[in-house]
Amino acid sequence: MLHVKNLSKNYGSFKALNSVSLELPSNGIFALLGVNGAGKTTLISILCGIIKADSGEISYNGKSYFEALRQDSSLCSLTPQEFAFYPTLSVKENIDFFSQINSLDAKKRKETIDFAIRVCDLEEHMRKCAANLSGGLKRRLNLAIGLLNDPKIIFLDEPTVGIDPKTREFILNSIKNLARDRLIVYTSHYMHEIDFLADEIAVIDKGEILTSFKSSGQSKVLTVELEEHSQTNIKILNEFLPFVEYSGYMQSGAANEQDLTRLLEFAKKRGLNLKSISLSSPSLQTLFLNPEEKY
């Protein structure tokens, strides 16, 4: 388990992270969803030891996370947004070079190289110059390099930026398979990717975690259409639960099945005519576009 507690980071007067706390599992895919500039890259840069936090604590299986990093070079790896390889070298030369950085014996090194090449489907491209690869192949090489130390935790920062749909599908499926026996921390602002991949999701905005949940067990959204969408009726409805007004309907988060029954009783008692009422899981679009709602 990876525990992050009250992590903060400022760049001058700009607060990049503000008392971020998270609990990440030992395996599976933990997704950070947020717009550009929300704090995703700063957070994973701290977790990879690239930059230092101003305050906060990080622990791994009950011990100091950074002490664990110093003792085990295979604890984590980072696949950044930028291409982290030498463009003038071939795919094979890049993989050979980066595999030597890790303190693995010859047998383990060969195993991790073969694994990375197979997962990223690079067998037919080994002799190609990295600079001449398509955008999709460059992304696959970037990911392969991040697998060369056989990491227990893989940080993937926007790994599908600027690639074609077919390559995106290949990379997403590869990532899903990798998560069976390790933790993958995946950052993105693409909602459909997070929806497809994630076991757990945290929404980050302006350096703060707005909400986090397991992808299959989050709170429900209560959606109501009024027969008469008037300010008087909206005010009455908000006496029951805080609702957000949209075009033609009202919506409230953090609801459950009991609230559905209670609302019907409340509406009858107050003479409030409901056109429709439904209870459903909040879509990532709702969470992403309305981050102030605490589900």
Secondary structure, DSSP 8 states (H G I E B T S, - for coil): -EEEEEEEEEETTEEEEEEEEEEE-SSEEEEEE--TTSSHHHHHHHHTTSS--SEEEEEETTEEHHHHHHH-TTSEEEE-SS--S-TTSBHHHHHHHHHHHS---HHHHHHHHHHHHHHTT-GGGTTSBGGGS-HHHHHHHHHHHTTTT--SEEEEESTTTT--HHHHHHHHHHHHHHTTSSEEEEEES-HHHHHHH-SEEEEEETTEEEEEEETTS--EEEEEEESS--HHHHHHHTTTS--EE-SS-EEEEEE-HHHHHHHHHHHHHHT--EEEEEEE---HHHHHH-TTS--
